Amino acid sequence: MIDFQKIQAHNWVSTRISIIGAGKSGIAAAKIGQYLGSKVFISDCNNSSLIQSGVVDFDHETGGHSEKVLNAHIIVISPGVPDSIPIINECRNQNIPIVSEIEFASWFTNSPILALTGSNGKTTTVNLLHEMCINDGKTSLMGGNVGIPFSENVLFELTSNILSPVHVLELSSFQLEHVQLFSPIVSGIINVTPDHMDRYSKYNIYINNKLKLAKQTKECGWIIYNGDDQILADSLGNTDNAVLFSLAPNEESYFKLNATKVYTGENNNPNILFQFEDTKLKGFHNLQNILAAATMAHSFGISRSAIKDAIMNFTPIHHRLEWIGKIDDVDYFNDSKATNIAASRAAIESFENNLILILGGRDKNSTDFCQLSPSMKNRVKNIVTYGESGRNIETQLKLEFQLTYHEKFEDAVVEAHTLSEPGDTILLSPACASFDQFLNYEQRGDKFNLIFTKLELSK
């Protein structure tokens, strides 16, 4: 049995650390090791110029993993690296401790950690929580799955004179795979729906990785969960330090809502937090995000005014149900970040009717797109599919909906524009990953915005 507390507490000078994966997280972890005086070795299977430029300041190898990795006291695995690859299996065989970048970084900070996970809505919620902390005068360092590695923020804390920071983290299931001592003071789980099934052989494995965040939470801390999610309600409902939030009437929720507002106290004597019309965050999924962030902030002791100000002034996240403009009385919404069924369903249900929906990209694992049918009925008038999964989506949905397929993304967007009439809404909410034609969902979303601009200028 590996004693991780003993590893954490030992002298890191000259400790041999092998880091698997030379992306942002791996390089940030390597810089912490370098700062501590450890001997860092980075190994990446990729040999691109971008990877090579990132590792020049460290002992490294690219283009594959050799036995050099095994000459280590500890292995730090980046979130994008599956732990089933041969070199990781060999590390296990040799009993070399394996930790995630999140775990490794957490060993070098004593500051409070607010950590959030879920299948959908994480980025909006963690940004809201970050703003609530800032409004309350905290030095909030946001990191994790939002693009700033936790290690980067911890190193900044170690090398600067900032006072009393709080780490606000968005965490993916990948980042939670190898946590041991990592322990937030407040954790939040928004929802659990099938995702990343190309990485996990069973849905339960994915679920357990999400629930791991609750198991890691300090006994003196709080676990905030979505009481409307049956998996979370069944798993956390009887946990002593767990607090739920809910869109449904529930006396256990600190923040409650009715048809027009969110409030605390009794319905007949409410203390109003905000009216729905006063926030730019629209749709039931965003109400869920707001309640999650507000409940986490309240549990951490953030003032009511700081919570309210963040909600009232928050600008929706780029590429997440983002209104980008209007052409000939047709609204265009960019929801490129919706890479699974649940995210697209939430976006679709934010509108009443006259939707032209763009679906497609790379399917993560034999998705049943018919799961979208109940949400699309009476809302979606046309569907335009594209990319690797476009033909499959067309086959699944063509008996119920009007569909058109285009291989190229740009052609699909132009087709949606051609089909549109005044009063329609064009919604890019692909329900698929972007990797067939783009590096990431951001690049896909940027392309959508660029095509919109071209169409607008051509009028």
N, C-alpha and C positions, 0 to 999 in steps of 0.2 A: 504493500500500500504506500503510495507516494504521499509524503507529508508536505503539502503545498505551503502551509504556514511557515515551516522551517525554511523552505526555498525562498519565500518572500522576504524573510528577515535576515538572510545571510548577506555577507559582503559581496557586492556585485563587481568589485574591481577584479579584472582578469577572468570573470565568469564567461564561459563560451556559450554564446547564444546563436542558434541557427534560426533564421527567419525564412519561412516558406511563403513566397509570393512577394513581388517587388512593386506592388501597386502603392497607392497612397498610404494605406494602413501599415503595410510592411515597412516602407521607408520611414514612416513616423515612429514606429516601434524601434527601428534600428537607430534612430537619432537619440532616443531615450537611452538605449544601451550604450551608445557612444559617449553620451554625457556622463553616464555612471562609471565609465572606465572599463566596460566589458569588452570582450573580443567578439565582434559581430560578424557573422557570415550570412549572406543573403543568397537564396537559391530560387530561380524562377524558370519555369519550363518555356516561357516565351523568350524570343530572341530579337524582339523589335527594337528599333532605334530609341523609342520612348522608354522602354524598360532599361536598356543599356545606359541611357543618359541619367537615369535615376539612381543607379547603383555605383557610380564611378568613385564615390567617396568611401566605399566599403569593400572588404574582401567579398568576392561574389562569384557566382556562376550563372549563366543564362543558357537557354536552349535545352534544359533538362536538369534533373536532380541526380547528383552523384553521391557516393558514400561519404563525401566530405561533410554532408549534412549531419551525419551520425556522430561527428566529433564535437559533441555539444553537451552541456549540462542541462539545457532546456531548449525546447522547440517552441517558437511562436508561429502559429499558423494564421495566415490572412483569411478573411471571411470568404473570399472568392474561391478558395482552394478546398475541394471536397476532401474529407478526411479518409476517404477510401483509396486514395492513390497509393501505389506501392511504397514510396519512400516513407509515408506516414505509418503504414503497416509495419515497416521495418523498425521505425522508431518505437512503436509499441512493443515489438518483439524484444527490443533491447532495453525496455523499461525506461526510456528517456521521457521525462515529463513533457506533455504537450498542452499548451494553453493558447487561448485566443488573444488577439491584440487587445481586446477590451479587458480581459482578465489581467494581462501583463501591465497595461497602463494603470489599472486601478490600484496596483501595489504601491504606487509612488505618489498617491494623494490621500490626504485625510479630509478633504473638503466634501461637503454633502453632495450626493448624486441623486438626481431625479431622472429615472430611466423609463422609457416608453417603448412598447412594442405592439404589434397587431398586424393583420393582413392588409388593412387599408386605412388611410387617414392619418398615418403616423407623422408625415412631414408637416401637414397643416397643424396638427395638435402640438407637436414639439415646438414649432415656431411660435404658436400662441403662448405656450407655457414659458418659453424664453422671454417673450415680450412682457408677460406678467411679472416675471422676476426682475427684469430691468426696471419696470415701472415702480417696483417696490424698493428700488435702490440697491439691488443685489448686483454683484459682478457676475453675470451669467455667461458661461462658456458653453455654447451649443456645439455638439459634435456627434460622432457616430455615423449613422447611415445617411446623414444629410450632406456628406461630402467632406467634412472636416474630421479627420481621425481623432478619436479620444486621446491617443498618444500625443498628438500635436498640441492639444490643449493642456495636457498634463505637463508636457515639457515647457510650455509657455508659463505655466504656473510655477514651475521649479526655477525658472531663470529670470523671473520678473518680480516686481515688488507689489503686485496686485494684492488687495486686501479681501479676505473672506470670500473667495469665489464659490460659486455653485456650478456643478457640471450638469447640464441638461442634455440628455442623450436620446437619440432615436436608435433603436436596436433592431436589426433583422434577426430572423431565425438562425442565419449563418453565424452571426456574431455571438450568439448565445450558445453555440455548440460546445465550446470548450471553456466555460466559466467554472471557477472553483470557489474562490474567496470573494469575488466581486459581489458587492452587496449595497444596493441603493437604500436611501432613507425613505424614498417614496418611489413606487413603481406603478406603472399603468399598463393595462392590456385593453386595447380598444375593441378588438374583435378577432375571431379566428375563422377563416374560410379557406378552402383549398387553394394552395399556391405553391410554386416551386416543386411541383411533383415530378419534375425532371431530375431533381436532386434527391428527393426522399422516396424510398421504395414503398412506404406506407403513410397514409394520412396521419395516423397516430404519432409517428415519429416527428412530423412537423408540429403537431399540436403540443407534444411534450416539450419541444424546444421553445415554443412560445411560453408555456406555463413555467418553464425553468426560471423566468424572471421573477415570478412570485415566490418560488422556493428560495431564491437567493436574497430576498428582501429581509432586512433586519427585523427582529422581533419587536423592536421599539419603533419600527417604521410603519408605513401604510401601503397596502396593496389596493389600488383603485381599479375596478373592473366594470365592464359593461354588463349590467344585469339583464339586458335584453338578448344577450348572446347565450344560447342554451348551454354550449360547451363550457363557457366561463362560469355561468351560474351554477352548473352542476359541480364544477371543479373547485370553486372558490367560495361558494355560498356559506359554508360553515367555518370559514377561516376567521379566527378571532380578530386579526388586524386588517381584514379586508372591508372595503367600503365600495358600494356600488353606485353607479349613476344610471339613469334610465330615461328613455323618451316616454315611457308609459307611466301612469300614476303609481308612485311607489313612496311610501312614507319613510323608507330607509334612505332615500336620496337626500342629500343636503340641498342640492339645487333641483328645483322642480320646474315644470313648464305646463302651460295650457296652450290654447290656440294662438295666442299673440305674444307671449312673453316668457322669460325665465325669471324665477323669483325664489326667495327663501321664506320660511315661516309658513303660516297657514294660508290656504286658498282664499279664505274670507277676510284675511288681513295680510296681504302679501307685501314683502319687502322686495321691490322690483330690482333685479340686476340689470336687465335690458329688455327692450321691445325688439321683436324679430326684425322690424323694419329699420332698426337703427344700426344694423351690421351689414357689411358687404358679403358676409359668408352666408350663402343661400343653400337651401336643401336640407333634408332630414339628416343626411350623412354629416353635414357641417355642424348641425346642432349637436350631434353625437360627439364630434371633435371638440366643440366648445365645452360641453359638459365634462368631458374627460380632462381637458386642460384646467378648467376652473376647479374641479374637485381635487386634482393633484395639487394645484397651487394653494387652495384653501387648507389642505392637509399639511402643507409645508409651512403654513403661517403667513402666506402672502395676503396683503390687505385686500379688502373688498374693492376699494377704489382702484387699486392697481389691476385687479382682475377685470373690472368693468372697462377701464380705459383701453386695455389691450383688445378686448372684444369689439369695442366701438370703432377703433382706429385701424384694425387689422386689414391688410390688403391680401386678397387670395394669392396662394402660392402659384408661381409660374407653371403653366402646363397642367394645372389641376382645376378643371372646370372653370377655366379662365375665359371670360368674355373678351374677344379681341377686336370686335367691331361689327359693323353692319354694312351690307351692300344691297341696294334696292330693297330695303325693308326686310332683309334676311339677316338674322343674327348668326354669328359664328362663335362657337365655343371650342376651346382647345383643352382637351382632357387626355393628352398623350400619356400622362402618368398612369392612366387606367390600364394596367397590364394583365388584369384577370377579370373573371366574370363578376365577382362581387363589386369591384370598383366601377365597372361599366354599368351594372344594374343601378347602383346608387346615383350615377350621373343621369341615366335615362329617367329615373323616377323623380328627378328634380324639375322635369318639364311636364306640361300637360298634354300637348299634342303637336302635330305638324313638324315632327322631327325627321330630318334626313341624317341617318346614322352611318358613320364610317367605321367599319370593323376590319381587322386584319393584322398581319405581321407574322411573327413566329409563335406558334402554339407551344405552350410549355409542356403539355402532356395529354394528348388525345382529349381535349376539352369537349364537353357536351354543350354546344352553344345554344341548344334549345332551352337551356336554363334561363336564357334571357327573354324567352317568348312571353311569359306572363307580364313582365314589365313593359315590353314593347307594344303589346296589343293596345289599340286605341291611342297610342302615342306616336309610333313610328310609321311614316307613310312610305319611305324608301330606305333601303339599305344599300350602301356601296361597299363592297369588300375588295381587299387588295392583298398582294404578297403571298408568302408561302402557304398561309392558312386560308386564303381567300376562297379558293375553290371548295374546300371542305366546309367552310361556313355557309357558302351558297347552297351546297347539297343538303345541309341540315335544315336550312330555314326557308328554302324556296317555295315550299308548299303553303307557307303561312304569310309570306311577305314579298313585296316587290323588290327584287335584287338585281344588281349589276356588278360584274366583276372586272377589275383592271389589275394587271400584274404590278404596275408601277404606282407608288404612293401618290405622286403628283397627278397622274391621270385620274386616280380615284377622287381626289379633292376637286379637280376641275369638273368631273362628272357630277359630283354632288352640287356644285355651283350651277351647272346647266339644268339640273332637275328642279332646282329651287324656284319657289314663287313667293311673292310678297307675303309676309306673315309667317314664313317657315323659319326653322332653326336648323343650322348645320352643326352637328355635334361629332367631333372626332373623339371617340372613346373606344379604343381599338380592342380591348379585352385580350390582347396578346402582347408579347414582348416585341421589341423593336429591332431585334438583332438580324433580321433577314436583310434589311436595307439600310439600317442606321447603327451607329455605335451605342446609342442609348436612347431612352425616351425623350431626353432633352433635345437631342439633335432632331428627332422626329417632330417634336413640337415646334422647334425653331423653323423647320422646313414648312410646316403647316402655316405658320405666321407669315413666312416669306411668300408662299403661294397666295395667301389672302391679300397681301400688299400688291402683288402683281395684278390680281383680279380687280382690285379696287382702282388701281391706276389705269387699267384698260377701259374703264367705264367712260 
